[in-house]
Amino acid sequence: MTWLYLAGAIIAEVIATSFLKQSEGFTQTWPSLICTLGYGTAFWLLSLTLKTMPTGMAYAAWSGLGTVLIVLVAWLWQGQKLDAPALAGIGLIVAGVVVMNLFSRAMTH
């Protein structure tokens, strides 16, 4: 269940961030409402995750994978260009989360 909560937190954060630009400084009602609900849901689900998962591991996955997903959203739907250094950086973020989760014993306590 913990990983489902974390996945939900990541997805909610990505949705909220995706609508942040369209909120135009929280002056547009619907995008602003989606942002507010998305971030609220993300933090609530993250708090449920932290009941059983170490904070460092949860936050590394939440922030790292959320960053990768929001970059993909920006590329696919908002026209952001990605060059080789951006792609390399995304790869390093994913690699870092994988290494922490698979190999770090400190992340299990």
N, CA, C and O of each residue as an XYZ file, in Angstrom:
436
protein
N       0.819     -1.198      0.000
C       0.000      0.000      0.000
C       0.865      1.265      0.000
O       0.502      2.273     -0.607
N       2.011      1.201      0.686
C       2.885      2.372      0.799
C       3.302      2.895     -0.572
O       3.267      4.099     -0.825
N       3.699      1.973     -1.456
C       4.145      2.405     -2.785
C       2.990      2.964     -3.603
O       3.202      3.839     -4.443
N       1.776      2.480     -3.378
C       0.603      3.045     -4.066
C       0.336      4.470     -3.584
O       0.025      5.356     -4.381
N       0.459      4.680     -2.273
C       0.317      6.044     -1.747
C       1.362      6.972     -2.371
O       1.053      8.093     -2.776
N       2.596      6.487     -2.440
C       3.672      7.302     -3.002
C       3.421      7.584     -4.483
O       3.605      8.713     -4.938
N       3.006      6.570     -5.233
C       2.691      6.775     -6.655
C       1.571      7.790     -6.814
O       1.630      8.651     -7.691
N       0.553      7.693     -5.971
C      -0.548      8.660     -6.013
C      -0.078     10.068     -5.692
O      -0.519     11.034     -6.315
N       0.822     10.184     -4.711
C       1.373     11.489     -4.347
C       2.143     12.095     -5.513
O       2.027     13.290     -5.788
N       2.919     11.277     -6.190
C       3.704     11.756     -7.333
C       2.776     12.204     -8.453
O       2.965     13.278     -9.026
N       1.783     11.396     -8.766
C       0.845     11.743     -9.843
C       0.065     13.013     -9.511
O      -0.110     13.875    -10.372
N      -0.402     13.134     -8.272
C      -1.144     14.337     -7.876
C      -0.272     15.587     -7.973
O      -0.737     16.643     -8.404
N       0.990     15.465     -7.574
C       1.910     16.604     -7.651
C       2.177     16.995     -9.094
O       2.240     18.182     -9.417
N       2.333     16.003     -9.964
C       2.589     16.285    -11.378
C       1.368     16.966    -12.012
O       1.524     17.906    -12.791
N       0.185     16.511    -11.691
C      -1.028     17.150    -12.206
C      -1.111     18.588    -11.721
O      -1.375     19.499    -12.506
N      -0.884     18.793    -10.430
C      -0.951     20.148     -9.876
C       0.070     21.064    -10.538
O      -0.259     22.187    -10.922
N       1.297     20.597    -10.671
C       2.345     21.407    -11.284
C       2.042     21.688    -12.750
O       2.352     22.766    -13.257
N       1.443     20.727    -13.423
C       1.087     20.907    -14.830
C       0.085     22.042    -15.030
O       0.098     22.704    -16.068
N      -0.764     22.265    -14.065
C      -1.766     23.326    -14.166
C      -1.306     24.646    -13.558
O      -2.012     25.650    -13.653
N      -0.134     24.653    -12.938
C       0.355     25.869    -12.286
C       0.537     27.009    -13.281
O       0.158     28.146    -12.998
N       1.109     26.716    -14.435
C       1.299     27.761    -15.441
C      -0.044     28.322    -15.916
O      -0.208     29.534    -16.062
N      -1.001     27.417    -16.155
C      -2.320     27.854    -16.621
C      -3.092     28.645    -15.565
O      -4.038     29.359    -15.898
N      -2.699     28.523    -14.299
C      -3.393     29.287    -13.251
C      -3.090     30.782    -13.341
O      -3.795     31.603    -12.755
N      -2.024     31.127    -14.089
C      -1.614     32.526    -14.270
C      -1.582     33.283    -12.939
O      -2.266     34.289    -12.749
N      -0.764     32.760    -12.034
C      -0.622     33.404    -10.728
C      -1.860     33.250     -9.864
O      -2.177     34.130     -9.064
N      -2.553     32.147    -10.021
C      -3.797     31.852     -9.300
C      -4.894     32.875     -9.580
O      -5.696     33.203     -8.705
N      -4.914     33.371    -10.816
C      -5.985     34.289    -11.223
C      -7.049     33.583    -12.064
O      -8.115     34.147    -12.309
N      -6.772     32.365    -12.505
C      -7.725     31.585    -13.297
C      -8.331     30.504    -12.398
O      -7.603     29.698    -11.817
N      -9.641     30.487    -12.286
C     -10.328     29.660    -11.299
C     -10.038     28.172    -11.427
O      -9.531     27.569    -10.481
N     -10.343     27.562    -12.567
C     -10.229     26.109    -12.679
C      -8.797     25.600    -12.564
O      -8.554     24.653    -11.816
N      -7.851     26.185    -13.270
C      -6.467     25.712    -13.073
C      -5.982     25.911    -11.631
O      -5.242     25.083    -11.101
N      -6.402     27.004    -11.008
C      -6.011     27.256     -9.612
C      -6.613     26.220     -8.675
O      -5.954     25.760     -7.743
N      -7.861     25.855     -8.922
C      -8.522     24.837     -8.108
C      -7.839     23.476     -8.285
O      -7.626     22.754     -7.312
N      -7.502     23.134     -9.521
C      -6.805     21.868     -9.775
C      -5.448     21.862     -9.071
O      -5.058     20.850     -8.488
N      -4.726     22.983     -9.122
C      -3.432     23.082     -8.420
C      -3.608     22.855     -6.926
O      -2.895     22.052     -6.324
N      -4.542     23.552     -6.342
C      -4.760     23.474     -4.899
C      -5.148     22.063     -4.471
O      -4.590     21.524     -3.515
N      -6.096     21.473     -5.174
C      -6.512     20.108     -4.846
C      -5.397     19.105     -5.100
O      -5.209     18.171     -4.321
N      -4.658     19.294     -6.185
C      -3.566     18.381     -6.503
C      -2.463     18.409     -5.466
O      -1.994     17.361     -5.021
N      -2.046     19.610     -5.080
C      -0.988     19.705     -4.073
C      -1.469     19.197     -2.712
O      -0.720     18.531     -1.997
N      -2.713     19.508     -2.356
C      -3.266     18.998     -1.099
C      -3.290     17.481     -1.077
O      -2.905     16.858     -0.088
N      -3.742     16.894     -2.168
C      -3.779     15.435     -2.283
C      -2.375     14.850     -2.238
O      -2.142     13.833     -1.584
N      -1.446     15.490     -2.931
C      -0.060     15.002     -2.960
C       0.538     14.962     -1.549
O       1.149     13.967     -1.159
N       0.361     16.038     -0.793
C       0.936     16.072      0.549
C       0.231     15.103      1.492
O       0.874     14.504      2.354
N      -1.072     14.944      1.341
C      -1.807     13.986      2.169
C      -1.310     12.565      1.899
O      -1.030     11.813      2.832
N      -1.201     12.201      0.610
C      -0.715     10.860      0.269
C       0.741     10.664      0.681
O       1.122      9.575      1.110
N       1.556     11.707      0.555
C       2.942     11.609      1.016
C       2.982     11.389      2.524
O       3.810     10.620      3.013
N       2.107     12.046      3.260
C       2.075     11.853      4.717
C       1.695     10.419      5.075
O       2.205      9.872      6.052
N       0.802      9.804      4.293
C       0.456      8.397      4.521
C       1.647      7.496      4.200
O       1.884      6.500      4.883
N       2.385      7.851      3.168
C       3.578      7.100      2.793
C       4.593      7.093      3.936
O       5.216      6.072      4.226
N       4.744      8.250      4.576
C       5.774      8.402      5.613
C       5.457      7.645      6.894
O       6.297      7.574      7.791
N       4.256      7.079      6.992
C       3.957      6.251      8.162
C       4.804      4.989      8.175
O       5.127      4.468      9.243
N       5.170      4.490      6.988
C       5.899      3.228      6.931
C       7.193      3.276      6.122
O       7.978      2.329      6.165
N       7.426      4.356      5.389
C       8.632      4.456      4.559
C       9.533      5.551      5.121
O       9.043      6.603      5.532
N      10.848      5.316      5.142
C      11.761      6.358      5.616
C      11.611      7.644      4.790
O      11.410      7.603      3.576
N      11.713      8.764      5.470
C      11.516     10.064      4.834
C      12.447     10.270      3.650
O      12.011     10.743      2.601
N      13.712      9.927      3.796
C      14.686     10.142      2.730
C      14.341      9.385      1.461
O      14.416      9.935      0.362
N      13.963      8.128      1.611
C      13.614      7.322      0.448
C      12.338      7.840     -0.203
O      12.267      7.957     -1.426
N      11.340      8.147      0.601
C      10.073      8.643      0.055
C      10.278      9.964     -0.672
O       9.777     10.149     -1.781
N      11.006     10.877     -0.058
C      11.185     12.186     -0.676
C      12.057     12.105     -1.925
O      11.810     12.819     -2.897
N      13.069     11.250     -1.910
C      13.908     11.085     -3.101
C      13.074     10.599     -4.277
O      13.193     11.121     -5.385
N      12.240      9.612     -4.037
C      11.385      9.093     -5.109
C      10.349     10.128     -5.520
O      10.129     10.340     -6.712
N       9.707     10.778     -4.546
C       8.651     11.755     -4.825
C       9.201     12.929     -5.638
O       8.640     13.293     -6.672
N      10.278     13.505     -5.173
C      10.811     14.676     -5.865
C      11.512     14.306     -7.163
O      11.353     14.996     -8.170
N      12.283     13.228     -7.150
C      13.019     12.836     -8.354
C      12.109     12.391     -9.484
O      12.209     12.890    -10.605
N      11.225     11.453     -9.188
C      10.324     10.971    -10.234
C       9.312     12.034    -10.638
O       8.910     12.109    -11.799
N       8.898     12.863     -9.665
C       8.013     13.978     -9.996
C       8.676     14.950    -10.953
O       8.033     15.455    -11.874
N       9.957     15.215    -10.743
C      10.706     16.098    -11.635
C      10.774     15.515    -13.044
O      10.529     16.216    -14.026
N      11.104     14.241    -13.135
C      11.188     13.596    -14.446
C       9.836     13.653    -15.160
O       9.769     13.985    -16.344
N       8.769     13.331    -14.441
C       7.443     13.336    -15.064
C       7.001     14.735    -15.489
O       6.394     14.890    -16.548
N       7.293     15.745    -14.687
C       6.862     17.098    -15.059
C       7.672     17.603    -16.250
O       7.150     18.361    -17.068
N       8.927     17.203    -16.361
C       9.709     17.552    -17.548
C       9.096     16.901    -18.787
O       9.011     17.529    -19.842
N       8.670     15.642    -18.661
C       8.017     14.973    -19.782
C       6.696     15.647    -20.157
O       6.387     15.788    -21.340
N       5.922     16.061    -19.166
C       4.671     16.786    -19.427
C       4.972     18.094    -20.153
O       4.307     18.438    -21.130
N       5.973     18.815    -19.672
C       6.338     20.085    -20.310
C       6.791     19.870    -21.747
O       6.498     20.685    -22.622
N       7.499     18.784    -21.991
C       7.975     18.463    -23.340
C       6.819     18.055    -24.249
O       6.706     18.538    -25.376
N       5.956     17.158    -23.751
C       4.886     16.615    -24.588
C       3.724     17.583    -24.818
O       3.174     17.636    -25.918
N       3.345     18.350    -23.785
C       2.132     19.163    -23.888
C       2.363     20.665    -23.842
O       1.470     21.435    -24.194
N       3.541     21.094    -23.417
C       3.772     22.535    -23.319
C       4.865     23.015    -24.258
O       5.236     24.188    -24.223
N       5.383     22.136    -25.088
C       6.341     22.527    -26.108
C       7.752     22.821    -25.637
O       8.527     23.438    -26.368
N       8.104     22.394    -24.435
C       9.461     22.625    -23.942
C      10.436     21.750    -24.721
O      10.167     20.571    -24.953
N      11.550     22.315    -25.118
C      12.581     21.578    -25.836
C      13.537     20.932    -24.836
O      13.854     21.512    -23.797
N      13.989     19.724    -25.166
C      14.957     19.022    -24.332
C      16.207     18.756    -25.146
O      16.148     18.141    -26.211
N      17.348     19.226    -24.634
C      18.617     18.968    -25.321
C      19.354     17.836    -24.609
O      18.857     17.286    -23.627
N      20.525     17.496    -25.102
C      21.294     16.379    -24.552
C      21.613     16.553    -23.061
O      21.471     15.592    -22.305
N      22.040     17.748    -22.607
C      22.292     17.889    -21.170
C      21.027     17.697    -20.321
O      21.095     17.143    -19.224
N      19.880     18.153    -20.827
C      18.635     17.950    -20.089
C      18.309     16.461    -19.983
O      17.924     15.980    -18.917
N      18.461     15.748    -21.069
C      18.190     14.309    -21.065
C      19.172     13.565    -20.159
O      18.788     12.632    -19.453
N      20.433     13.981    -20.182
C      21.428     13.368    -19.295
C      21.060     13.618    -17.833
O      21.158     12.717    -17.001
N      20.641     14.830    -17.529
C      20.234     15.164    -16.165
C      19.052     14.336    -15.707
O      19.025     13.871    -14.568
N      18.078     14.147    -16.576
C      16.925     13.316    -16.247
C      17.380     11.885    -15.968
O      16.922     11.250    -15.017
N      18.277     11.393    -16.800
C      18.811     10.049    -16.585
C      19.525      9.917    -15.243
O      19.399      8.899    -14.563
N      20.267     10.942    -14.868
C      20.960     10.915    -13.576
C      19.984     10.934    -12.407
O      20.215     10.272    -11.395
N      18.902     11.681    -12.538
C      17.882     11.707    -11.481
C      17.290     10.316    -11.299
O      17.196      9.818    -10.177
N      16.893      9.694    -12.398
C      16.321      8.349    -12.331
C      17.338      7.373    -11.749
O      16.993      6.561    -10.891
N      18.579      7.443    -12.204
C      19.623      6.558    -11.689
C      19.813      6.752    -10.188
O      19.982      5.777     -9.456
N      19.789      7.981     -9.730
C      19.956      8.256     -8.306
C      18.853      7.651     -7.466
O      19.124      7.072     -6.413
N      17.616      7.774     -7.911
C      16.489      7.193     -7.180
C      16.600      5.666     -7.166
O      16.357      5.032     -6.139
N      16.963      5.089     -8.290
C      17.108      3.627     -8.372
C      18.222      3.151     -7.439
O      18.034      2.192     -6.691
N      19.369      3.809     -7.479
C      20.495      3.407     -6.622
C      20.108      3.496     -5.150
O      20.390      2.582     -4.375
N      19.467      4.585     -4.766
C      19.062      4.740     -3.363
C      18.118      3.619     -2.935
O      18.273      3.046     -1.857
N      17.154      3.314     -3.774
C      16.146      2.320     -3.405
C      16.670      0.890     -3.451
O      16.243      0.056     -2.653
N      17.574      0.596     -4.357
C      18.056     -0.778     -4.492
C      19.274     -1.103     -3.646
O      19.418     -2.238     -3.192
N      20.149     -0.141     -3.424
C      21.442     -0.459     -2.831
C      21.721      0.188     -1.482
O      22.650     -0.242     -0.798
N      20.979      1.181     -1.073
C      21.293      1.864      0.173
C      20.596      1.190      1.363
O      19.368      1.152      1.443
N      21.401      0.668      2.273
C      20.826      0.092      3.495
C      20.321      1.187      4.425
O      19.430      0.948      5.239
N      20.883      2.383      4.308
C      20.443      3.495      5.152
C      18.994      3.870      4.850
O      18.315      4.455      5.694
N      18.529      3.543      3.677
C      17.178      3.933      3.281
C      16.116      2.982      3.827
O      14.926      3.229      3.637
N      16.511      1.909      4.494
C      15.541      0.939      4.987
C      15.221      1.128      6.474
O      14.418      0.382      7.033
N      15.826      2.090      7.096
C      15.590      2.295      8.539
C      14.888      3.598      8.796
O      14.610      3.932      9.948
